Amino acid sequence: MNTDPIFDPTPACAASERDTAPLRLLVDGLDADEHATLDAILKVVASKSLRGWIWAQSTDTDLYLHTRTLRRPGVRAGVSGLLVREHEPAAPAEALALAVPFRVMAVLELLDGAIDRLQQEQLAVQGGVAAAAEAVEDEKTLASSLARLLVRPVEHTLRVRVLGHGTVYLCTRSRTYCMDFEQAQLGKALESKRFVLTAIAPDSPELAAERDRGSPLDELLWPIGLLASREHAARHERHRLRQWPDFARLPHDPRHLQACAALAAGAMDACELAAATGMSETEADHFMHACQLCGVLEVAAVAPAPTPPPQDRATGGLFDRLWRRWMK
């Protein structure tokens, strides 16, 4: 799923507490027995899903499931999914899909996946962080989306489901993160454009099993910064290093050491840092972004304009000269 998520500062669990009405499901293309089976499963899993579900009573629905051969015109749905039978080709990787015959856990996973996408659409409408109008294709990656969120304080835990990789939890309150896939895949996951990002409460039950294996958050922020550009206005600001990154844990190359030495010696913008280190301006900007996200970079204070010295009365205007002559 290509997505450029926009963040709502309200936790997803708080939103679900407000929006208690069940979501609506509309299905086309099933025979009577298949529909009856799905109805029985829905009654079982509806209470176990992140939200309740009922059958839609009209063509207005939250989730519309249909086959390749039957898709009703005029349906207004929040999200759509594909029903795929055993003899049919697999659904596209980014699509919501449900295999027929049905399995209980597959139905539950589909419903929860639809909730994630519906919430993503709602967050985009509410608009917590607006995407730049001039955003280019590369800015739709997970790294760029997270960078736009994390450059400002975020009180909630972020759950990111990355298609083809797994799930990442960013616990900003405890400054830790954890994921259910190998560290070696992290770079590819951050470059992915198919993901669902959701804000959840820091004490969410789904985090209970993840807390004990969390890693320091800067180990995730560092590669995010190296992959993503900063906001346009920040690229021309001069920054200095207030402390070195922890290179005992963070991957780096000799140019990063040279860049740290230059930024520790004096304030620079990305162009000046590139000239001092031999990096390209983009590489310099990304390096400064990584330092910024890890909290080791600060904006250089602008020196105040010098105050003109007070005017000497001896060299004052006509009134001063007349006064001095009268006093003689």
C-alpha positions in Angstrom: 0.0 0.0 0.0 1.5 3.3 -1.0 0.8 5.6 1.9 1.9 8.9 3.2 0.5 8.8 6.7 -0.7 11.9 8.5 -0.6 11.7 12.2 -3.4 12.4 14.7 -2.1 13.0 18.2 -5.1 11.1 19.7 -4.2 7.5 20.4 -6.0 4.9 18.4 -7.4 3.3 21.5 -9.0 6.6 22.6 -10.5 7.0 19.2 -12.0 3.5 19.4 -13.5 4.3 22.8 -15.3 7.3 21.2 -16.3 5.5 18.1 -18.1 2.5 19.6 -20.5 1.9 16.7 -19.8 -1.3 14.9 -18.3 -1.2 11.4 -20.3 -2.4 8.4 -19.4 -5.3 6.1 -20.9 -5.8 2.6 -20.1 -8.9 0.5 -20.8 -9.8 -3.1 -20.0 -12.9 -5.1 -20.6 -15.7 -2.5 -23.1 -18.5 -2.8 -25.6 -19.2 -0.1 -23.4 -21.7 1.8 -20.3 -19.5 1.7 -22.3 -16.5 2.9 -23.8 -18.6 5.8 -20.3 -19.8 6.8 -19.0 -16.2 6.7 -21.9 -15.1 8.8 -21.2 -17.7 11.4 -17.6 -16.8 11.6 -18.4 -13.1 11.8 -20.6 -13.8 14.9 -17.6 -15.5 16.5 -14.8 -13.0 15.7 -16.8 -9.7 15.8 -16.3 -9.4 19.5 -12.6 -10.3 19.2 -11.8 -7.8 16.6 -10.4 -4.3 17.4 -13.9 -3.0 16.5 -17.3 -4.7 16.3 -18.8 -5.6 12.9 -22.3 -6.0 11.5 -23.7 -6.6 8.0 -24.3 -3.4 6.0 -27.9 -2.7 5.3 -27.2 -0.6 2.2 -24.5 0.2 -0.4 -22.8 2.5 2.2 -20.3 0.4 4.0 -17.0 0.4 5.8 -15.6 -2.7 4.2 -16.7 -4.1 0.8 -15.6 -7.6 -0.1 -16.2 -8.8 -3.7 -14.9 -11.4 -6.2 -13.1 -10.6 -9.4 -16.2 -11.3 -11.4 -18.8 -9.5 -9.3 -18.3 -6.0 -8.0 -21.5 -4.1 -7.6 -21.5 -0.5 -9.0 -22.5 2.3 -6.8 -21.1 0.9 -3.6 -19.6 3.5 -1.3 -17.0 1.8 0.9 -14.2 3.0 3.2 -12.0 0.2 2.0 -12.4 -2.8 -0.4 -11.1 -6.3 -0.3 -10.9 -9.2 -2.7 -12.4 -12.7 -2.2 -10.1 -15.2 -3.7 -11.0 -18.9 -4.3 -8.4 -21.7 -4.4 -8.2 -22.0 -8.2 -7.8 -18.3 -8.7 -4.6 -16.2 -9.0 -3.4 -14.7 -5.8 -4.4 -11.1 -4.9 -1.9 -8.3 -5.4 0.5 -8.0 -2.4 -0.8 -4.6 -1.3 -4.5 -5.6 -1.5 -6.8 -6.7 1.3 -7.8 -10.2 0.5 -9.6 -13.1 2.0 -9.3 -16.7 0.8 -12.4 -18.9 0.2 -13.1 -21.4 1.8 -12.9 -19.2 5.0 -10.7 -19.7 8.0 -11.6 -18.1 11.3 -8.2 -16.5 11.9 -8.0 -15.3 8.3 -11.3 -13.5 8.7 -10.2 -11.9 11.9 -6.9 -10.7 10.4 -8.7 -9.3 7.4 -11.2 -7.3 9.6 -8.3 -5.9 11.7 -6.4 -5.0 8.6 -9.4 -3.2 7.3 -9.7 -1.3 10.6 -6.1 -0.2 10.2 -6.7 1.1 6.8 -9.9 2.9 7.8 -8.1 4.5 10.6 -5.4 5.6 8.3 -7.9 7.3 6.0 -9.5 9.0 9.1 -6.1 10.3 10.2 -5.4 11.7 6.8 -8.7 13.6 6.8 -8.1 14.9 10.3 -4.7 16.1 9.3 -2.2 16.2 12.2 0.9 16.7 10.0 0.4 17.9 6.5 2.5 16.4 3.8 4.4 19.0 1.7 2.6 19.8 -1.6 5.9 19.4 -3.5 6.6 16.0 -2.0 8.4 13.7 -4.4 7.9 9.9 -4.8 10.9 9.1 -2.5 9.1 11.0 0.3 6.4 8.3 0.4 8.8 5.8 2.1 8.3 4.7 5.7 11.6 6.5 6.7 10.3 9.8 5.4 6.9 9.4 6.9 8.4 8.6 10.3 10.9 11.4 10.0 8.1 13.9 9.6 6.4 12.6 12.7 9.4 12.1 15.0 11.0 15.5 14.4 8.4 16.8 16.9 7.5 15.3 20.3 5.2 12.3 20.0 3.6 11.0 23.2 2.1 7.9 21.8 3.5 4.5 20.7 3.5 4.0 16.9 2.8 0.7 15.4 3.9 0.2 11.9 2.9 -2.9 9.9 5.3 -3.1 6.9 4.1 -5.4 4.1 6.6 -8.2 3.4 8.6 -7.6 6.6 6.5 -7.4 9.8 5.6 -5.0 12.6 7.7 -2.3 14.3 6.7 -0.6 17.6 8.2 2.8 18.4 7.8 3.6 22.1 8.8 7.2 22.2 7.9 7.6 25.9 10.5 4.9 27.0 12.8 5.8 24.0 12.8 2.2 22.8 11.7 0.3 19.8 11.1 -3.4 18.9 10.2 -5.4 15.8 9.3 -8.9 14.9 11.7 -9.3 12.0 15.5 -9.5 11.6 17.6 -6.4 12.0 19.2 -7.0 8.6 15.8 -6.3 7.0 15.4 -2.9 8.7 16.9 -0.8 5.9 14.6 -2.4 3.3 11.6 -2.0 5.6 12.4 1.7 6.0 12.5 2.1 2.2 9.2 0.4 1.8 6.2 2.4 0.5 3.6 -0.3 1.6 2.8 0.0 5.3 0.1 0.9 7.8 1.0 3.3 10.6 -1.2 3.6 13.7 -0.9 5.4 17.0 -1.7 3.3 20.0 -1.6 3.8 23.8 1.8 3.2 25.5 0.2 0.7 27.8 -1.6 -1.2 25.1 -1.8 -5.0 25.9 -0.3 -5.9 22.5 3.0 -4.3 23.8 3.2 -6.5 26.9 5.3 -9.2 25.1 7.5 -6.6 23.3 8.7 -4.5 26.2 11.4 -6.8 27.4 13.2 -7.0 24.1 13.2 -3.3 23.2 16.3 -1.5 21.9 17.4 2.1 22.3 15.3 4.3 20.0 18.3 6.1 18.5 19.3 2.8 16.8 16.1 3.3 14.7 16.2 7.1 14.4 19.8 7.0 13.0 19.0 5.0 9.8 15.7 6.9 9.4 17.7 10.2 9.3 20.3 8.8 6.9 17.5 7.8 4.5 15.3 10.9 4.6 15.7 14.6 3.9 14.9 17.2 6.4 12.1 19.8 6.1 13.0 22.3 3.4 13.4 25.3 5.8 15.8 23.4 8.0 18.2 22.6 5.1 19.5 26.2 5.1 19.8 26.7 8.8 23.2 26.5 10.4 23.7 23.8 13.1 26.4 22.7 15.4 27.0 19.4 17.2 26.3 19.5 21.0 27.6 16.0 21.5 28.8 13.1 19.3 26.5 10.3 18.3 27.2 7.0 20.1 29.2 5.4 17.3 29.9 2.4 19.5 26.3 1.4 18.6 25.4 3.3 15.5 26.7 2.3 12.0 29.0 4.9 10.5 31.8 5.5 8.0 34.9 7.7 8.2 33.1 10.7 6.6 30.6 10.7 9.5 33.6 11.1 11.9 34.9 13.9 9.8 31.4 15.5 9.7 31.1 15.4 13.5 34.5 17.0 13.9 33.5 19.8 11.5 30.1 20.4 13.2 31.7 20.3 16.6 34.2 23.0 15.6 31.6 25.4 14.2 28.1 25.9 12.9 27.4 24.9 9.3 24.5 24.3 6.9 24.3 21.2 4.7 26.1 23.0 1.8 29.0 24.0 4.0 29.2 20.6 5.6 29.3 19.0 2.1 32.2 21.2 1.1 34.1 20.4 4.3 33.7 16.6 4.1 33.4 15.7 0.4 29.9 14.5 0.9 27.2 15.4 -1.6 24.8 18.1 -0.3 22.1 15.4 0.0 24.4 13.1 2.0 25.3 16.0 4.3 21.6 16.9 4.8 20.8 13.3 5.6 23.7 13.0 8.1 22.5 16.2 9.8 19.0 14.8 9.9 20.2 11.6 11.6 22.0 13.7 14.2 18.9 15.9 14.7 16.6 13.0 15.2 19.0 11.5 17.8 19.1 14.8 19.6 22.8 15.6 19.2 22.4 18.5 16.8 21.2 22.0 17.7 20.5 25.2 15.7 23.2 27.7 16.0 22.2 30.9 17.8 22.1 33.9 15.6 24.5 36.6 16.9 22.6 39.8 17.8 23.3 42.9 15.7 25.9 45.1 17.4 24.4 48.0 19.3 25.7 51.4 18.1 27.7 53.2 20.7 26.0 56.1 22.5 26.5 59.4 20.7 29.3 61.5 22.3 27.9 64.8 23.5 31.2 66.5 22.3 30.3 65.6 18.8 26.6 66.2 19.2 24.3 68.3 17.1 23.7 72.1 16.9 21.9 72.3 20.3 24.9 70.7 22.1 27.4 73.1 20.4 25.3 76.2 21.4 24.9 74.9 24.9 28.7 74.5 25.3 29.4 78.0 24.0 26.8 79.6 26.3 28.3 77.8 29.3 31.8 79.2 28.6 
